[in-house]
Amino acid sequence: MDTEEKEDIKLNWQWEISPAKSWFKMGLIDLYAYRGLILRFVRRDLIASYQQTIIGPIWIFLQPLFTTLIYLIVFGNFAKVSTDDTPKILFYMSGTIIWTFFFDNISGTMYTFITNAHIFNKVYFPRLVVPVSNIITQSVRLSIQLVLFIIIFLYYYIFFDKFQLSISLFLIPFLILLTATFALGSGLLIAVFTARYRDIDTFFQYILRLGMFITPVVFPSTIVPQKYQFLFWLNPLTPIIETFRSVFFHQNAIQYNYLLIATAEAIFLLILGLILFKRREVEVMDII
C-alpha cells in the first residue's frame, strides 16, 4: 500500500483515539454531542436501582428517613448531641441528604473504570459520560429527597411558627452544584489511581467513612473547639452543610468567606480531575 492510499484511508476515519496532547483538553465539548447517551445512562441507573425491589422508588424517600431516625436515636437521645435548638429530625436530615449526595456521587465516580471496563473495552464514547450521568442520577434522587425535607420543614413552619423564610433560599441550587463539583472532581482523581492501584480503593473507602465524623452531619460546628475551627471549615462540606442549615433554620450567620474558599477548592479539584482523567483514560483501559 503506497503513501497516497494510506492518506485516503486516514481521511475516511471518523474517530481517532489517542491520548490528549494538551494538558488543558478536557473533552467537555464531547459531552454535548453524547447528551443522548448520558440521558440513557441516567434512565438505566434509575430503573436498575429499584427494578427488583418490592416498593420500588419509594426507597428514595425511605433511605434518608431511616438514616435520620437512627441518628436521632443514637446521637439525639443517647449521646445528647446539641442541634442548636433546631428540631432534631430536620437537623439530622439536612446533614444526611447532603452527605449522602456527596458520598453517592464520589463513590459512583471513583469506580468509573472498574465497573464499566466491560463496556469501555467494546465501544468508544467519551469516558466522562459515565461520571456525568452518575452526577445527574444522584441529583434526581436528591431533588426527590429535598421534597420530603421541605414537607417536614413546612410542617414546623406552619404549625409551630418555628422558622422564617428569606431570600437566602436561592443559595440552595448553588450549594447542590458546589457539592456535585467537589464530588466529581475528587472522584475523577481517585478513579485514575484506583484503576491502577487497587489497594488505594480500600484506603479511600476508609477515608470516606471517617469523613462523616469531620463533617457536621450529626453535630453543629459550634461544638468544635475554637483552635480547630479553621481546619474544620476548610473541609468544603462544612460550609456547604452549615450554609444549608442557616438558609432554612437561621441558627447561625452564613460564613460567606469559607463558602468562597470551598468554591475555590471544588473548582480546583474539578479542573485537576478533568485534566488527569482525560489524559489517562486511554492508558488506564490498557491496564484494567
Sequence and secondary structure as in RCSB ss.txt:
>XXXX:A:sequence
MDTEEKEDIKLNWQWEISPAKSWFKMGLIDLYAYRGLILRFVRRDLIASYQQTIIGPIWIFLQPLFTTLIYLIVF
GNFAKVSTDDTPKILFYMSGTIIWTFFFDNISGTMYTFITNAHIFNKVYFPRLVVPVSNIITQSVRLSIQLVLFI
IIFLYYYIFFDKFQLSISLFLIPFLILLTATFALGSGLLIAVFTARYRDIDTFFQYILRLGMFITPVVFPSTIVP
QKYQFLFWLNPLTPIIETFRSVFFHQNAIQYNYLLIATAEAIFLLILGLILFKRREVEVMDII
>XXXX:A:secstr
  HHHHHHHHHT S      SSTT   HHHHHHTHHHHHHHHHHHHHHHHTT SSGGGHHHHHHHHHHHHHIIII
IIIS    TTS HHHHHHHHHHHHHHHHHHHHHHHTHHHHTHHHHTT    TTHHHHHHHHHHHHHHHHHHHHHH
HHHHHHHHHS      GGGGGHHHHHHHHHHHHHHHHHHHHHHHHH THHHHHHHHHHHHHGGGTTTSS GGGS 
GGGHHHHHHSTHHHHHHHHHHHHH  S   HHHHHHHHHHHHHHHHHHHHHHHHHHHHHHTT 
